[in-house]
Amino acid sequence: MKRLSMLLGIALACSSLTNAQPVGDPSKLPLPDATLVSVNGANLAVRCDGAAHTGQPIVVLVAGQGVPAVSWVAPPPEEMQAAVMWRPPFGARQPVQPALAAITRTCVYDRPGLGSSGDLPDATPRTLTDAVNDLHTLLSTLSPDQPVVLVGHSVGGLIAFEYARAHGSRVAGLVLVDATHPDERQRLAWLFPPNAEREARLIAQHPEHLDVRAATSRGSDAVPTGTLGALPIAVLTRTNGMDAATARQFGVDGSPAMLARWRRDHWSLAVEYAAASSRGTLVSANDSGHFIGFDQPDLIVAAVQRLLEDRRTLP
């Protein structure tokens, strides 16, 4: 159902189908206490908190399609709650970034055109390769010598995974949070048939979104077993995030058979991600929707802690 994740991202950034950004548009929610860093023609808003420890990785959080970095920093504001179908009250739970900053240096950033970041000088739609290159340039500026643990949600998970494939020597671990899969467009076409005309129109109107159509149509071998060697990977995936009411909101059948098939296919994509490394693990988010960082932030924090602890105990 990660096509749903694309639709959710579009819902976040597109309160209307115009280029104007309406007041209250959640994709433009600012990142408090951010610093602007020039990256490949755009000023990206970055915020880092927590102490850097010698030899210990920094953590970088990568948000999903059309989602501002503040989603890692604070409970979901009112403007975002409807767009992400946020359900349970946040209560006393601590957001992901400040919780991790108590452990190690943790950074968040807005991609071009989102949150507090500046727009690109042209309106060319962004590609997955663009996002990976931006992340590499940003990391080279923030921490040229320190290893990094990447935590990516939704499309941010796809960016993190592709970054690890391209720049594995920089990456100490991955936490993929209900991550978009490189073949989900084809694998889940039975549920959300591609609409090329609509997708092209939305991407053209909102070039700050990644055009991930090709990146999510790469065939059944898109995530080869063992492709990341022994890199520690934690794959967090929801098990009950699609229900009949949610399915009907997106114009699809919400029958028990359809929901069972979605759960099976959704789980199989997560299994493939975990199998990309001999040290991949699966974590079920049983009480979450797609936005696990809002619904069960402690799962993400615990996954990062385990990666850091395992790294310290390795010979």
Residue pairs with C-beta under 8 A, 6 or more apart in sequence:
1 188
1 191
1 192
1 241
1 242
1 262
1 265
1 266
2 154
2 178
2 180
2 181
2 184
2 188
2 216
2 266
2 269
3 184
3 185
3 188
3 191
3 192
4 192
4 242
4 246
4 250
4 290
5 64
5 65
5 154
5 155
5 178
5 180
5 290
6 65
6 155
6 180
6 212
7 192
7 250
8 64
8 65
8 83
8 84
8 85
8 154
8 290
9 64
9 65
9 66
9 67
9 154
9 155
9 209
10 65
10 66
10 202
10 206
10 209
11 66
11 83
12 26
12 27
12 65
12 66
12 67
12 80
12 83
12 84
13 25
13 26
13 27
13 65
13 66
13 114
13 206
13 208
13 209
14 27
14 66
14 202
14 205
14 206
15 22
15 24
15 25
15 26
16 22
17 201
17 202
17 205
18 205
19 205
19 206
21 27
21 28
24 79
25 79
26 67
26 68
26 77
26 79
26 80
26 83
27 66
27 67
27 68
27 114
27 115
27 208
28 68
28 114
28 115
29 68
29 70
29 71
29 77
29 79
29 80
29 115
30 45
30 68
30 70
30 115
30 116
31 45
31 47
31 68
31 69
31 70
31 73
31 108
31 110
31 115
31 116
32 47
32 70
32 73
32 74
33 47
34 45
34 46
34 47
34 69
34 110
34 115
34 116
35 45
35 46
35 47
36 43
36 44
36 45
36 46
36 116
36 117
36 118
37 43
37 44
37 46
37 109
37 138
37 141
37 142
38 44
39 134
39 137
39 138
39 141
40 130
40 133
40 134
40 137
41 120
41 121
42 112
42 113
42 117
42 118
42 119
42 120
42 121
42 134
43 117
43 118
44 109
44 110
44 111
44 112
44 117
44 118
44 134
44 138
45 69
45 109
45 110
45 115
45 116
45 117
46 107
46 108
46 109
46 138
46 142
47 69
47 73
47 97
47 107
47 108
47 109
48 58
48 105
48 106
48 107
48 142
49 97
49 98
49 101
49 105
49 106
49 107
50 100
50 101
50 102
50 103
50 104
50 105
50 106
51 104
51 105
52 58
52 104
52 105
52 143
52 146
53 104
53 105
56 104
56 308
56 311
56 312
57 104
57 146
57 147
57 148
57 149
57 172
57 173
57 308
57 311
58 104
58 105
58 106
58 107
58 142
58 143
58 146
58 147
58 148
58 149
59 100
59 104
59 105
59 106
59 107
59 148
59 149
59 150
59 151
59 304
60 106
60 107
60 108
60 109
60 135
60 139
60 142
60 148
60 149
60 150
60 151
61 69
61 72
61 96
61 97
61 100
61 106
61 107
61 108
61 151
61 152
61 153
61 156
62 109
62 135
62 150
62 151
62 152
62 153
62 156
62 157
62 159
62 160
63 69
63 71
63 72
63 108
63 110
63 111
63 114
63 153
63 154
63 156
64 153
64 154
64 155
64 156
64 157
64 180
65 154
65 155
65 180
65 209
65 210
65 212
66 114
66 206
66 208
66 209
67 114
67 153
67 154
67 156
68 110
68 114
68 115
68 116
69 108
69 109
69 110
69 114
69 115
69 116
70 77
70 108
70 115
71 80
71 291
71 293
71 294
72 95
72 96
72 97
72 108
72 293
73 95
73 97
73 98
73 108
74 95
75 90
75 93
75 95
75 294
76 84
76 86
76 90
76 291
76 294
80 86
84 289
84 290
84 291
84 294
85 246
85 289
85 290
86 289
86 291
86 294
86 295
87 289
87 295
88 287
88 295
90 294
93 297
93 298
94 297
94 301
95 293
95 297
96 151
96 293
96 297
96 300
96 301
97 106
97 108
99 297
99 298
99 301
100 106
100 301
100 304
103 301
103 304
103 305
103 308
104 308
107 142
109 117
109 138
110 116
110 117
111 117
111 126
111 131
111 134
111 208
111 210
112 118
112 119
112 120
112 126
112 134
112 208
113 119
113 120
113 206
113 207
113 208
114 208
119 208
120 126
120 207
120 208
123 207
124 207
125 203
125 204
125 207
125 209
125 210
125 211
126 207
126 208
126 209
126 210
126 211
127 210
127 211
127 214
127 215
128 158
128 159
128 162
128 210
128 212
128 214
128 215
130 210
131 159
131 210
132 159
132 162
132 163
132 166
135 159
135 163
136 163
136 166
136 167
136 170
139 148
139 170
147 170
147 171
147 172
148 170
148 171
148 172
149 171
149 172
149 173
149 174
149 175
149 304
149 307
149 308
150 160
150 163
150 164
150 171
150 173
150 174
150 175
151 160
151 174
151 175
151 177
151 300
151 304
152 158
152 159
152 160
152 161
152 174
152 175
152 176
152 177
152 179
153 177
153 178
153 179
153 291
153 292
153 293
154 177
154 178
154 179
154 180
154 290
155 180
155 210
155 212
156 177
156 179
157 176
157 177
157 178
157 179
157 180
158 179
158 180
158 181
158 182
158 212
158 215
158 216
159 210
160 174
160 176
160 179
161 174
161 176
161 179
161 182
161 223
161 273
161 276
162 215
163 171
164 171
164 174
164 228
164 231
165 227
165 228
168 228
168 229
168 231
171 231
172 232
172 307
172 311
173 231
173 232
173 233
173 234
173 304
173 307
173 308
173 311
174 228
174 231
174 232
174 233
174 234
175 233
175 234
175 236
175 300
175 303
175 304
175 307
176 233
176 234
176 235
176 236
176 273
177 236
177 292
177 293
177 300
178 236
178 237
178 238
178 241
178 285
178 288
178 290
178 291
178 292
179 235
179 270
179 273
180 212
180 216
181 187
181 216
181 222
181 223
181 269
181 272
181 273
182 215
182 216
182 218
182 222
182 223
183 216
183 217
183 218
183 219
183 220
183 222
183 223
183 269
184 216
184 269
185 194
185 213
185 216
185 217
186 216
186 217
186 219
187 220
187 265
187 268
187 269
188 262
188 265
190 261
191 252
191 258
191 261
191 262
191 265
192 250
192 252
194 213
196 213
199 213
202 209
203 209
203 211
203 213
223 272
223 273
223 275
223 276
224 276
225 272
225 275
225 276
226 275
226 276
226 277
226 278
227 276
228 276
228 277
228 280
229 277
229 278
230 277
230 278
230 279
231 277
231 279
232 277
232 279
232 280
232 307
232 310
232 311
233 273
233 274
233 276
233 277
233 279
233 280
233 281
234 280
234 281
234 283
234 303
234 304
234 306
234 307
235 270
235 273
235 274
235 280
235 281
235 282
235 283
236 283
236 285
236 292
236 299
236 300
236 303
237 266
237 267
237 270
237 282
237 283
237 284
237 285
238 266
238 284
238 285
238 286
238 288
238 289
238 290
238 292
239 263
239 267
239 284
239 285
239 286
240 263
240 286
240 287
240 288
241 285
241 288
241 289
241 290
242 259
242 262
242 263
242 266
243 254
243 259
244 254
244 255
244 259
245 254
246 254
246 289
247 253
247 254
247 258
247 259
247 262
248 254
252 258
270 282
271 282
273 280
274 280
274 281
274 282
283 299
283 303
285 292
285 295
285 296
285 299
287 295
287 296
288 295
288 296
288 299
289 295
292 299
292 300
293 300
